[in-house]
Amino acid sequence: MYTLGIDSSTQSIKALVYDSDAGRVVTTVSVNFGKELPEYNCPDGFLPNDNVLVRQADPRLWVAGLEKVLEKLQAAFDTSKIAAIGGDGQQHGSVYLSEPYCGGEGAPAPKFSRLVSPIWMDSSTGAEVAALNAKFPDMAARTGSPAIERFTGPQIMKFAKDDPAAWADTARVYLVSSFLCSLLAGEDAPIDIGDGAGMNLLNLKTMSWDSEICAAVAPGLAEKLPRVALPGERTTLGLAPYFEKFGFKSGIPVVPFTGDNPASLVGTGADKPGVAVVSLGTSDVFFAAMDRFQVDPEGYGHVFGNPSGGCMSLACVKNGSLAREKVRALVGCDYAFFDEGAFAELPGATLRAFPYFEEEITPKHPATGIEAAFDWEKASAAEKVVSVIRGQVLNLFERTRWIGAFDTIRVTGGASRSKGIRETIAEVFGAKVETLDVPDSAALGGAILAARGKCRM
């Protein structure tokens, strides 16, 4: 059986075909938003803004990206063979519509009540976060995290306060994941617990929207949210007739989408306790399934729903691959040197430096550029590269010790190709490091969830 996983990340959207009988990936296609859809002015997946705290995207970008990636898929694979569709979206990004989406048989044409979508990189909701944490000191115990700037609840709270008329016109708030799922199904799609837990609105004890928090965030919010989809539920969504133009059979199951990190948990085979995963992408993310519910005492780590049941832990460092690319540009070296050569020059180096090109969230730190415990300007190219990688990995280690120790860490994402990064992770964490053969773990997770959903029918 062939299933399709769609992964909409910060900078691109991917479509991956999975043969569930053989347990292998058949084909993958992708669309880079900045390069292939420049008309939406999101060169790095978000709109330029002079305020470094504001990171928003044009939601039409995701509609166009979905169509373009399906066009590419149709050219690469016989899409009539696909039996079910699953997927994911970047966590915390939110989409605001003036009516619940119902595309019918025509082309997707959502009616936006807000023309921009805040994404996970946005840190402009400090006042709202302070207010929510003061009102709900047990926020983490309820939702798995304290109120966080990038989380959807504070973003909604700021929007409703700054533009009450547009909020009043909003009938539905989606996450990127449920928005894409709604486009494909042509109807109002639910939010699953994996992505829903990244909103500061989902009570992880009841697995339902927390009515008290919703009421404090914005008037009428509870009525503007889709229903919550629980793990293992039978899917009731079918592919809208419009998508027959891409070769699909109309009506095939569309499984509720999840967030990119919960999808990667499934795609990396880490959705059962015992193995941790480090995803080296735009942000660096550490996640693992949990054998019991607990929260980070320092408030930097998070607990989300696990699409396979139970919960998962997660810590996200904002300055990930984009920061590494900026360091590589500053040093002026090629990938061979950045990924391996610099480390061969300095075996056992203990220098550390921290790149803060974006305001950091784990731990909180302003965007100050490179901060080094040595004279950065006089350092060699190798010292600069190795110190930054070591600083990133040490920070990740320090912020995830609350989760527990792991014998095995699986690395995924574009930067997982780097031997230097892999060896640094192994040394700092004291664990065996495995590189996944499939770099597109989120899309694979979506395809696996689609196969599970099809089997439950």
N, C-alpha and C positions, 0 to 999 in steps of 0.2 A: 504494500500500500504506500502510495506517495502522498506526503503531506507538505504543506507550505508554511514556513515561518517567516514573518515580516518583522524586521527590526528597524524602528525609527530612532536613531541616536541623535546626538547633538549636531553632527556635521554631515550625516548621510542617512540614507535609507537602504536597507538590504532585503533581498528576497532569496530564501534558501529552500531548496527542495530536498526532502529527506525520504529515503526508502526505509520505512519502519520495519519491514520484514528482514532486510539485510543489515539494518543498523548502520547505514552509511549515508553521507551527504552526496547527492547526485550533482547538483549545480548551484551556484550562487551568483547573483548579479547585484549591482549596487548603483546608486546615484549619489554623487557628491553635490550637496546643496549649493555651495559657493561656486563651484566650477560649472555645473550643468543647469542651474536655475538662478543665474545672476540677477534676473529681473526682480527678485524678491529682496535684494539688498541685504542678504545674510551671509557674508563671506565666510564666517566661521560658525554658521548656524544660528546667529543672532544679529539683530539690527545694531549698527554702530550707535553709540551714545556717549556723550561727553562725561556723563556721570558713571564712574566705574562700578558703582553699586547696582546700576540698572542693566539687566540683561533680559531682553525680550525678543521674541521672534514674530514673524508674520505667519499666522496660522494657515494662510493660503499656501504657504510653502509646503506644508505636509500633505495637502490635497494634491498639489501638482507633483510632488515627489512620489506619492503612491501611484499615480497614473503612469509616471515615467518609468518607475521600476517594474511595473507589471508589463509595460510595453517591451522592456528589455527581456523580461522572463519569457514572454511569449515567443520571442525570437530565439531563445536558447533551449526551450523545453516544450514538450507537448503538454500544455496546461490542462487539456481535457482529462488527463490521467490523475490530476490532483483530487484527492478524496476529502480533504478537510484543510482548513486554514486556521492558524493560530498566530500569535505575535506579541509584540511588546512595544513600548514607547519609553523615551527618556523619562525618568521619574521626576515628579513634582511639576512638570510643565502643565499649564491649565488653559483650557479653551472655553470661551463664553458665547453661548448662542441665545438668540431671542426666542427660540422654540426648540423642544427636543427634536433631535435629528430624525427625519423620515424622508429618505431620498427617493422612495418609490422606484420607478423604472428609468427615470432620467439620470443625467449626469449628476454627480455629487455637487450640490449647491447650498452648503450650510449658510444660515443667516447669522452673522456674527453680531453680538451686542457689544463686543469689545474687539477692536481691530488689531490688538497686539496680545501676545501670550507670554507672560513671564515664564522663564525656564529655570532649571535647577541652579544656574549660575547667579541668579538674582539675589542680592543682599540688601535690598532697599527697604525692608520691612522691620527695621530695628524697633521702632516704637510699638508696633503691633505685637511683636514677639514679647517685649517687656510687659505689655498689658496682659497678654494671655498667660504668661508664666506667673504673674502676680495673682491673677484671678484663679488659676488652676495650678497650685503647687504640686499636685499629683498628676500633672499632664503626662509625664513619662510613664507612670504606673498605669495610666489609662490607655495611652496611644502608642507606647513603645519609645517615645522620644519627647524631650522637652520641646516647647515651641521653638521652631527653627526658621530663620529668615527665608530660606528657599522653599519651605514646605507650603502646601497649597492653602491651608487655613489662614495663616498670616497674609498671604498674597490676596486672598479673597477679602479679608478684613480691610486691607488698605484700599483695594479697588472700590468696595462699597462705601467707604468713607470719603474717598477723593472724588468719586463720580456717582453719587446716589441715583441720578436719573438713569445712567447706563445699567447700574445694578438692578434697578426696578424693572428695566426692560429685559433683564437676563432671566430666562426660564430654565436653562440647564447649564451646569458647570461640568465639563468633562476633564479628564486627564488626557494627555496625548494618546495614551493607550486606548482608552475607551472611545475617544474621538475617531481614531483610525478604524476601530472595530465597528463603530456606528456607520462610518462611510461604506464599509464593505457589506454590512448587513442591510443597509438602507433603513435602519430603524434604531431606536434608542438602545444602546448597549450598556450593560452593567459595568461597574468598577470592581475588579477582583481584590482580594484581601492583600495580595502582595504589593500592588501599587497603591491601594487605598490607605495602607498603613503609613504611607509617606505624605499624609495630608494634615496630621495633627487633628483629625476629625473622626477617625475610626477607632472605636473602643475594642481593643484586642481581647478583652475578656468576654465581651458579648458578641463580637464579630458583627457589629452593626454600628451605624452612625451614632455618635454620642450626642444626644439631644441637647444637653446643657452646653457643651462646647459650641455646637452649631449655632445655638441661640445667641451666644456671646460674640461669635465671629461676625455675623451679618443677619439682618432681618430676612426671615423666610428661607434661610439657607437649606434647611433639611428638605424642603420641597423641591429645591433646585438641583439636588444631587440624584444621580441614577441609583438604582438598587445595588446592593452589595452581592457579588458572586462568590460563593464559597467553593473551596477545593472539592473536586469530585462530582459537582452537580452536573446533571444532564444538560447538554446544550440545547437551546431552543432557537438559536439564531441560524439563519441560512443566507447564503451569498445572494445579494440583490441581482436581479436580471440584467442590470446595466453592465455587469462585469463579464457577461458572455462575450463582449467584444474583444476580450483578452484571451478567449479560448476556453474559459472555465465553463463547467456545467453549472447552470443556475440552481441555487438551492442547496449546494453542498454545505456541510456544517461550518460555521465560523465560531470558534471557541472564544470566550471572553479573553481579551488581551490582558497581559500583566505588565509590570514595570521591567525595564531592561535588566536590573540587578536580580530580581527573582527569576526572570527567564534564564539568565546566565547560571544561576544556581542549579536549575534543571539541566541546562545544556552541558554543564561541566560534570554532571553526575555527582554533584555534591549536595543533593537535596535530602540526604540522610546524614545524621551527625557523624563526625569523624574526620572529615577532610575540609580544609579551608581553601578558598580561592582568592587570588589577587588578580583583579582585572586592571590592566595597564592601558587606559584609554585617555580621553580628554581629561577626565579625573582618574585618580587611582582609587580603587575600591577594594576593600577586604570584606569578604562575606563567608558565612558558614551556616549550616542548619544547626538548630539548637536542640539539646536534649531536655531543656527546661527553660521556662520563661525567666529572664532576668534583664535588668537594664544597666547601662553604663553609669556608674556612680559619678563620673565627671561630666556626663551629659553630652559627650561628643559622638558616641556610638549610638546606633539605632536598632530597633527591633521591628521587623516587617512580618507580614504573613508569608508563609511558605506555600507556593502553589500546590505542593505535594501534600500539604497538611502540616499543622503546627506553625512554628515560627522560624525566622532566620535572623541572624545578627549581621550588622553592616557598619562599616566606618568608611567615610568618603573624604578624600583629600582633594581639594579643588585644583591645586597646581600640579597637574599630572603631565600628560604628553605634550600639551601646548607649551607648558613651561620648559620641558626638555627640549623641544624644538627651538625655543628662544635661546636657550643656553648653547645649543649646537651652533646656532647662527652667530652668537656672540663670540664663541671660540673660533668659528670659521673652519670647522672640520667636517669630514665626510662621515657617513654612517659606520663605515668599517672601524674608524678610530673611535667614534662615540660609543659604539656597541661592544667593542672588544679591545682595540689597540690601546686605549688609555689605561685599561685595567691591567694589561700585560706589562705596561711600563711601571706600574705602581702596585705590585702585589702586596697585600696586607696593609694598604694605606688606611689610616684612621681619620683623615681630614673629613670635615663635614661642612656643608654649606646648604642654605635653604632658599629656594626660589619662591619669591612672593610676587609674581607678576599680576595675579588676581588677588583680591582680598581673600585670605584663607579662612576656611570654616572649621578645620580640624588641625590644631586649635585655632581660635579666632586670631587673625593677625592682619594688619593693613597691607595694602599693595605697596611694598617698599623696594621691590626688586630683589637683588641677591644680597643675602645676609650671610657672611662667612666668619668663622672663628679664626681667620688668618688674613694676611694681606692679599686680597683677591687680585688686585692689579698686578702684583709681582708674581703671582702663581703661574705655573706652566699650564699648557693646554690640558695635559693629562690630569693635573691636580684639580683643575676646575671641573672637568667632567666627572671624575671619580667622587669628588667631595659632594657634588650636587646629588648624584645618585645615592650615595650613602646617607646623606641628610634626608632625602625623601623616604628611604626604606626604614631608617631609624625612627622617623616620626610615625610612620605607619605601625611599626612594632609597638611603640609606646602607647599608641591610642587604641590598640586592640588586645592588650594583655587581659583586659577584663573578660573577654570572651572565653579564654582558656588557651592551653597549649595544643599544638597540632604536630603530628609526626610528618604529615604530608601537606604540602601546599601546591596547588595547581595554578599555573600562571596562564593568563590568556590576554588577548588584546594585541594591538599592533606592536607595542614595545616588548612583548614577550620574546621577540626574535633576538633580543640583546643578551648575549652570553654574560656580559658584565652585570647587567641588572639581575639576571637569574642567580648568578653566583653570590651577589650581594644579599639577595633575599635569603638564600640558603644559609649564609653565614650569620646574618643578624637574627633570623628566626630559629636557627638551630634545627632545621627541618629538611627533609628531602623535597626537592622541587621538581615537579613534573610540568613539562610544556605540553599543552593540548595541541593535538594535530589540527583541530578545527578552530581557527581564530574567531569565527563568528558564533560564539557560544550563545549569545542572546537569541539570535535568529534560530539556531538549532533548538534551543529550549522551547521557543514558540512552536516549532514543528513537532517536537515531541509531545507537547501539551495538546496539539491538534490531534495527534494519533491517539492519545489517551481519550480525548473527548469523542472521537469517532467510535472507538471501541465500546464506549458506554451507551451508545445509542441503541 
